[in-house]
Amino acid sequence: MAEHAPLNRRYVASSVLKNKNQESVAPNEDEGMNQVLQIVYLARHGETAWTLSGQYTGLTDLPLTERGERNARRLAERLRGLTFAKVFTSPLQRVRRTCELAGFGAIAEIDGDLVEWNYGDYERRRSADVHRERPDWQLFRDGCPGGESPSEVSARADNAIKRIRAIGGNVLLFSSGHFLRVLAARWLGLEPRAGRLFLLSTASLSALSYEHNLSQPAIRLWDDDRHVGD
C-alpha cells in the first residue's frame, strides 16, 4: 500500500449520497423500515514487508511480517464477543493468515471479489516513483496501466455488496486496503474515486451499516486500530 489521501479517521458516522454517474448499490428507500440493521465489519490484513516499504502490493502473494501476525492475533481480541452470520476472506495469503490468526479460518469462505486492486505495471512500485513519471496520477481516478481501472474494482465491490446485503445478519470481511476503501465508497453510493478519502491502517477494524433504515447507508466505525501494538 502506498496511496496517500486526505485523512478520514475513525468513529465516522455519515448518511449517504447517491452519485448520478455510477449505478447505485443502495437498497430501495421503502425497504427495511422495521428490520434489524445489518453491520458489515471490515478487517484489513496485517503488516507485510511491502506495507512497510510503501510498495504497491496487489496480487503479489506476500506473507505477514512477525508484527503483522501479532496484530492479527490482537484483532482476534478486538472481535471477541461479536457473532457473524457469514465471514468472507480474500484468497491472498496475507489476508487468509490474518483471518486465521483472528480466529475465523475454520468458518471463513474465500471470495475472489475481495482481492486487492490489480496494480498492473505499478505493482512493487512506490507512489513517489510513479508520481515522478506522472505527477498528476491518482489511483482512485486513473487506475493502473496493465491492471484494473476504478470501474473494474468498483464492479467487484458492487458484487460483494449485493451478496452481503442478501445475508440475514452481520458479516465480517477480511481484505486489503485499497479494495476496502472502494467498497466503503460504494456502500455509501459514492463513485469509486471517493475511496481516496478513507485511509485504512494495517490490521484495522471498520464497520458499515445504516443510520435509521436501509435507505441510509452509513459508516459506523472507521480505521479502529486501538488493538494494534508494536
N, C-alpha and C positions, 0 to 999 in steps of 0.2 A: 504494500500500500504506500502510495506516495502523493496522493492528491491533497492539495491544501484548499480549504474552503472557509467561508465565514462561519464563525462559531455559533452553534445552536445546541447548547449543552442540556443537561439532564433536567428532569421534572417539568417537561413542557406539556401543556395541555392546550390543544388547538382544534377547533372545528374546521371543516374543510371547504375549499372552493373547487368547483368543477371547472376544468380547463377546456375551452371550446375547441382547442386544436388537437385534443387527444381523446380517444374513446374512453368514457368513464367506466371504472370498475366499481363505483359506489353502488350500494343497494338502492332499491326503489324507495321513494320517500314514504310510502304508506306501509312499508314492511316493518314488522318487529316492534310495534309500539309498546307491546306488553311482554316482550321477551327479555330473558336474562341476556345481557350484552356480553358477547364473546371478548376475551382478551387473547391476543396473539403475542407471545413473548419471543423476542429476537436475541439470540446469543451469538456474538461474533467469536470466531475461533481465537485461540491463544496466540502468543507471540511466536514468530518464526525468525529465521536469520534475515530474511528479506524485509520483514516489517521493521527490524532494527536498522537495516541499511537504507531503507526508503526505496527499495526497488519494487516495481510493479510485479505483483505475483498473481497471475490469473490462473491458468491451467497447469502451471508447473507444480508438481505434487510434493511440496516440501513438508518435512516433519515439524513438529513443535520443538522449540528450544526447551531446556530444563525449566526455565522460568515460565514458559508457556504452559508446560504440563502442571506446574504448581498452581498457576492461576486458574487452569481448567478445573482442578480439584476444589479450589476456593469457590468457583462458580457453582459447584455442587452444594456447598454450604448455603450460598445465596438462594438457591432454588428449593431448598429443603422445605417441606410442608405444602408446596404447590402441587396440584394434580392437573393432569392434561388428558384430554380425550385422544389426542394424537401427538406424536413427536416425529419431526422430519429432519433429516440431515443431508447436506451436500455429500457427494461421494468422495470429495478430495480428502486426503488423509489428515491434513491439519484440522479439518472440521470434524471428521469422524472421530478422531482421537479426543478432541475437546468434548464431543458428545459422550464418548465412553467414560472419560475421567469425571464428567459431571454426573455420571450415574444413569445415563439413558441409553447406553449402547445396546442393551438387550431388547428394547422395545422400539427404538427409532427405525423409521422407514427411510430408505435412501430415495432422494428426489433429485433427478438430474437438472431440474429447473433452478435449483438453489446454488449451482456452481457460480464461482466468481466471474466477473467480466472477463471476456477473452480480449486481452490487450494486443494480440497480434504482433506487429512489428515492435511494439513498445514493451513487450514482456522483458523482464530483467532490467529495464532501464529506469533511471530516476527521473522524477518530474523536472528537475532543474536541467538535466541533459536534453530532454525533449524541448523545453522552452528555449534553449539556446538556438535550436533549429526552427521552432515555430513559436515565437513569443506570444502569439495571441491564442494558442491552442488551449481548449478546455475539454477535459474528458467527458463531462456530462452533457456538453453541447455537441462536440465534434466526433466522439468515439475514437476508434483506433484503426489505422490502416492495417489491413490484413487480419483484423479482429472484428469485434462487434460494434455496431452502431448503438447509440442510445435507444433507438426504437426497438432494436432486437433484444436488448437487455430488458427493456420495458415489457415486451411481449412475454418474456419468461416470467417476469414478476406478476403480470396480469393473470397468467395461467395459474400460478401458485395461489394468488389471492382468491380466484374463483373457487378453487378446490377447498381452500381453508374456510371460506365463508359458508360452504355447504356442510361443514362439520358441526355437530351439535356439542359444543363445549370449547374449553380453552385449548390452545395449541402452542407448542414450543418448536421453534425453528432454529437450527444451527447452520450458519452460513458465513459468508465473508463480507467485508466492509462495504465495498462499492455496490455490490448487489443489494445488500440490505438497505442501503441508502436510497436506491431506486425503488425498492419495494415499499419503503415508507412513503415516498412521494406518491406512488401510485395508489397506495391505501387511502391517502387523502384526496385522491382525484386530481393530483397535480401532474404536470408533464415531467418526464424523467430528469430533465435538467435541474429541477428543484432538488434533486438528491445532493447537489453540491452544498446545500445549506445544513446538512445533518451530519456532523462529524461523529465517528464511532471509534472508540478505543478497543484494543485487543481484549478479549475475554469480558467485554462489557455486556450488560443486560439492558434491553429496552422492551417496551410494551406498546402495542397498538390496540385501540379499542374504539369506543364511541362515546359521545357526550350524553345526550338524552335518549337517542333512539338510533336505529340503523341508518337513518338518513344523514347522520352527523359523525362520520369517522373522525377520530382524533388520536393524538399521541398522548398516551397515559404516563409514560416514563421514557426517558431517553438517556443513553450513554451512562448508565449507572455502573461505576467501576469502584465503588467503595470497598468491595471484597478483594480487589486486586492488590497484590503486595509486591515487594521487591524480589 
